[in-house]
Amino acid sequence: MHVMSEDLSNLVQPGRVHRQIYTDPAIFDLELERIFGVAWIYVGHESQVKSPGDYFRTFIGKKPVVLVRDAAGDIRVIHNQCAHRGSLVVANDNGNTDEFMCCYHGWTYHLDGRLKAVPLQHGYPENFDPSNPKTAMTQVPRVRSYRGFVFASAAADGPSLEEFLGHMATSLDDMIDRAPDGEIEIAGGVFKHAYDGNWKLYLENLCDAAHPIFTHRSSIDAAQQQSDAVHSDGTGEIAIRQMRQNGAPYSFWESQVGIWTYPNGHSYLGDYHDDAKLVAALKDPVFRDYIAAMEKKKGKAETRRVMEVRRWNSNVYPNLSFMSQFQQLRVVHPVAVDRTVVHTYNFRLKGAPEQMFRNTISFANTVNGTGSLVLTDDLEIYNRIGMGLSSAGAEWIEIGRGYRSDLPDAHGGRRGVNSTSEVYIRNMLDAWLGYMTAPTLSSPASGGGKYPAA
């Protein structure tokens, strides 16, 4: 089925979107080509490939790739495909090696993807050239790192990573600036979960401040019934507070929390700074030790600036979301139009008390883990949406909450007057339409103009 740009433009209208963009396999295939085949895609963190020979297996859309640090110490992203018969070369999730060898016929590759050795090479035609750069585990054309976060683009040209990130780079800064030593590392393993629904649903939910009071009712009730007189070893209280906060009335979400969006589909949900929140945290002895470590390395003024940044979920379109305050990062992998896999990682703040990392792991287990009280609610919703959209019900999905009150942002984006606005969904679909209707694959079109006049 051939999808025309004009048809796609008709599927996104002011305040609503046609359900077809979540259910049509032809549109999904086009997304893999025009979004995941063009945009800067997060592929991993430098701490996952610390030493020469370290590698990490991942995906760009559905294309298997390998993030690797080569013998010279340079970071590469290479396609996970043997140049002989097309087999997947790297099957382990991660490891360390001197070379990559295909288990089918033994073709061997250097860490930068160049062909190294071919068994029985004498049997090939005279025009077979093992030094041909295309006879290799070919490299992804563009790979860049922003303060340790590695992105790759399958497009040979286009906006730089810095241009693509724009103001959203400050959310990545926030994650790193919270480390007393100025470095972070992925640690503690990975959660992997899947749901039967479209990949866009995941990012749409993470900045949705209107759903917790309904979707997470069971965990809210459990947290509210938990007596404050009962204490664990200290690692569970953060998660309990988070679950209780999910039950806050709309007056809280509409006065204490905001939503900000930026070009290329990025957004973040955060609360407005209140000194009382920082003072309350000082009751925690681990937090006091952390502040002391920060002030020793960064000074009091810089420490206070970092602590005053109160961002929750930050979305870097189209496949990354993270929580800098809780050192959590989630990567979205589209599998099919109605199937998505998500990987969740934890970060250690170098120079911070070790107990803080234990708290991070505890928070992940309780809130974002595959058996948690919170994530399971969200997975149920994604599956229900996937089933509901396949029905013969309403054709148009309403995304108009806050439409008339959205305001311009000083950094080129827009924000909701309060956090219950669906401006972040409209912003992502604006980017979606730009990529999907771009005249060339390396130069996405400008936004779809779906915002009201300011």
N, C-alpha and C positions, 0 to 999 in steps of 0.2 A: 504494500500500500504506500503510495507516494503522498506525503503531507506537504501542502503548499503553505508558504509564509502567510498568505492572506487568510488561510483557514486558521492558522495558529493565532493570528492577531485577533480573530473574532472570539477566541476562547477565553480571553482575559478582558474583562470589562470593569468599569468603575464600581468598586465595592463588591464584585462577585467574579467567580471563575467557574468555567464549565468542568464538570466532573470528569470529562474525557481525558484531561491532562494527567489524571491519576490512574486511569484504567486502560488506556489505549497502548497496546504493545508497540505499534508503529511510532508513536510519540516517544515512548521510552527508548527505543533504538536510536531515534534522532537526538535525544538528550545525551546519550553516550557519545555520539559523534560531535555534537555542536556545543555541549557544555563540558563534559568530562574529557573531551578530546581537544579542548581549546584553553579552558581556564587554568589558573594555577591551582593544583590539587595538593593538599597536604599529604605527604607520604611517610613522614616519620620524624624523629628527633635525633639530633647528632649523638646524644647519649646512648642511643641504641646501637650505634656503630662506633664505639670509642677508639678502637685500635685497628691498624691495617689488617685486613682479612675478615673483620666483623661484617656480617650481613644481616639483613632483615627483609623478609618476604612480605609484600603487600600488593595493593592493586591501585590502578588508575581507572576508575569506573569498573569495568569487568576485566580489564587487561592486567594479567599478572606481571608484576615488575619486582626487581630486587634493589633495595637500597643498600649500598656497599661502600666501605672505605677501602680504596685500592692500596697497592703496595707503597705508593708515594704519599699516602695519607689524605688523598683527595676523595671527596664524597661523590659517588656516581649513582645514577638510577638507570638500570639497564632492563630491557625487556626479557622476561623469563621464558625464553623460547630458543631451542636449539636450531641452528641454521641448517642442520642436516635434514631431519624429517619432521621438525616442528614440535618435538616433545617439550614438555615442561622440564627445565633443568634442575631448578632448586625446589625441593619439596618440603624441607624443614622450615619452620617458622623463622628461625634465627640460628646463628652459629658463627664459627670462625673457620676459615679455610685459606689455602694458598692458591686454589684454583677451583673453577666450577667444571664438573664433568657430567655429561649426560649419561644416564644409566642405560640408555637404549643401545648405542653403538660406540660409546666412549669418546665422542668428540669432547675436547677439553678447551676451556676458555680462560684467559687472563681475568683478573678481577675487574678490569675496566671493560670487559666484554669482548675484547679481541680474540679471535681464534688462535689457539696455542698449538694444538696437535690434532691430527686426523689419522686414526688407524687405517691401514690399507690404502693410503693415499695414492699409491701407484695404480690403483684400479680405476681412477676417475678420468674423464675426458681431458684432452690437452688444454682446453680453455678453462678448466677448473682452477681458480686462483684463491688459495686459502688466505692470502693477504688482502683480498678485497674487503674494504671496511663494511660492506653490506653482508658479507658472509661472517656473521658474528652474532653475539647476543647484543644487538644494537642498543645504543644509548638513547634515552629520551632526550629530545633536542635541547630543552632548557631545564636547568636545575639550579635553584637558588636557596640560600638559607637566610632566615631572618632571626638573628640571635639564638640560633640552635634549632629553630623550627624549619624543617626542610620541605620545600614545595617543588613540584615539577609540572611542566606544561608540555603536552605533546605537540603544541603548535610551535613552528620554527621561529615565528616572530609574534609580536603583540606587545601589550603593555608590560612594563617591568613588574616584578613582584611588589616593589614599593608602591608603584602606582595602583596596582590591583588592591593592595591592602588599604591604602589611604589612611584615614584616621583610625581604622580598626587595629592598626599596628600597636596602638596604645594599650589595647587589652592584652596583647602578648607581652608588652613591656611590663604591665602590671604583674603578670605571673612571675617574671624573672626578677623584677625589682623587689619582690617580697623575700628573696633569698639574701641573707646577710652577706654571703660571699659572692653574690651576683651571678650564681650559676644554679641551674636545676638539672635534675636527671630523672628519666623514667625509671621506676622501680616498682617492685611488688607484684609483677605479673600482669595479666590482662583478663578482663571479663569479656566474653563473647556472647551476644544474644541476637536472636532473629525474630522477625514478625512477618505476618502475611499482609503486607500493605506497601504502598509506594514510599520511596525514599524521602520525598519532600515532606511527608507527614512528620518525620522525626524532628527536622529543624523547625517546622511550624509550631510544634508543641513546646519546645524548650524555652521560648520567650513568651509563652502564653500565661499571663498572670490571672486569667479569669477561670481557669479550669481546676486549680488545686482544691478549692473548697468542696467541689463535687467529686472529682476523680479520686482524690486521696482521702475520702471521708473515713475509711477504715483505719488508716494509719494515724490520722488526726485524732480520732477518738481514742485510740490506744495510747498515744503520747499524752493526751490531756488527762487520761486516767492514771498515768504513771505518777507516783508520789515523788515530790522533790526530796523527801526525807530518805528515799532509797537511792544509794549511790553505787555505781560500778567503780571500776578502776580509773574512771575519768574519761575513757575513750568514747562512751556512748552518749554523753550529754549533748554534744554538738548535734548529733543526728536527731535526738529528741526535740531540741529547740527548733531545728529546721522543720520537723513534722508539725510541731505546734504552730509555727508561723504559717504553714500552708493553710491553716484553718482561720487565718485572720479575715475579718469582714472586708467587704469591698471598699469601705472607707479607708482602710489601710493601703490597699493596692492603688487607690486613686489619689492618695495624698502623700504617701511615703516612698513610693516606688515609681520609676520612670522607664520608658522604652525609647531607645535611640537607634536610628537606622542610617546607613551610609551607602554610597554608590557601590555597585557590583553585588548587591544582595546581602551585605553584612549588617549585623545588628547586635545590640547588647541590652540586657535587662539589668537594672541596678537600682539601688535605693539612694536616697538623698542623704548626705552625711549628717550625722547627729553625734555630737561629742559624747552623749550619754552612752552610746553603743561602745565606744572605745573604753570609756571608764568602766563599764560593766565587765568587759573582757579582762580588765586588769585584776579581777578577783581570782582569775585562774593563774596559779603559780607558774605553769608551763608558759603561758602567754607572757607573763612578766619576764621570764628568762629570755624568751624570744625577743621581746622589745629591747632588753638590755643588749643582746647580741647585735641587733640591728643598729642601735644607737652607737655602739662601739665601732662598727664598721662604716656606718653611713652618716652618723651625726643625728642630733635630735630633730633638726628641721626637715631633713630628707626622710627620716623615719616617719615623722608625722604626715608628710605629704603622701607617702606610700599607704599608710594606714587609712587615710581619708578617702581613698579610692574604694568605692563600695559596689563593684560590679559582680553580678551573679553569672548568669549564662551569657557567654559571648559566642555568636555564630559567625564563622568565616565561610561564606558561601563558596562552593556547594557541598562540602563534605566534612566540616570541622566545627565542633562546639567544645567549649571548655569553661571551667569555673576557676578563676584565678585564686579566689579566696580559699577554696577547698582543694586546690591542686589536682583537679580532675580534668581529663580530656577524653572526648569521644569522637570517633571517626566513623563516618557513615559510608557503607559500601553497598551500592545498588546491585542487586542480583537479577531481578526481573521486575516487570511493571508492578507486580503484587508481592514482591519478596525483597526484604532488606536485612542486611547483617550489620551490626554495630559493635565496634571494639572500644572498650573503655580502659584507660590507663591512669595511673597515679604518678605524681611527681614528688620527689624529695627536694626540699629547699636546702641547699648546701650551706652549712654554718648555723642552721637552726637546731634547737634541741631535738634529739632523736624521738622523743615522745610526740612531737608534732607530726612526724611521719606515721607513727602508730595511730594517731588520731585520724589522719587522712585515710588510712586503710580501713579503720573502723567505720568512718563516715561512708566510704564506698560500699562496704558490705551491707550497711543498714539502709542506705538510700539508693545507691546506683548499682548494687550487685544483682546478679541474675535471680537470686532468691530473696531480694529485699522486700520490705513492706511498701516501697514507693514505686520502684521501676515496674514491678509486676502490674500495678494499676495502669501505668502508661501503656505497657505492652497490650493489655486487654483492650484499651481504647484504639490503638493502632489496628489491631485485628478487627475490631468492630467497624471501624471506618472502612477498612478494606472490603469487608463483607457488605456493608451498607451501600458503598459506591457501586457495587456490582448489581444492585437492585434496579428496578424500573421506576424509582421514585423521582424526586426533584432533579432536574438536569443541572441546575446552577447551585454552586456552593457559596454561601454568603460570607464575605470577608470584609464587611463594611463598617465594623464597630470602630468608632473614632474617626471615620472618614472626613467628616466636616470640621473637625477640630484640630487635625494634625498641623504642626507648625514647622517652619524651616529650622534647620540646625546650623550653627555657625561654621561647621566643617563640611558643608556641602550635602548634608543629608536632611532627613526629616525626623521629627520625634512626635510621639503621642503626648497629648496634654496630660495623660496619666497612663499607667502601665497596662491598663486593660484594652488599650487601642490595638487593633489588628494591623497597624501600620507596618510592622515587620514582615507580615505575610505579603502585603501589597508590594513592599519593597523587594522581597525575594522574587515575586512574580514579574516585577518590572525588569529585574536582571534576567530572569528566565526568558522573557519575551525578547530581550535584547540579543541574547545569545542565539535563540532559536530562529530568529528572523534576520540574522546578520548576513550581509551580502557576501562576505568571505569568512572562512572559518577562523582566520587569524585576527579578525577585527570585528568584535561584536558590536552590534548596533547600539545606539544610545538608548536610554530608557524609553519605556512605552508610553510615558506621559499619562499615567493613570491617576495622578494626584490632582486634587482640586487646587485652584489658585489660592495662594497664600493671602 
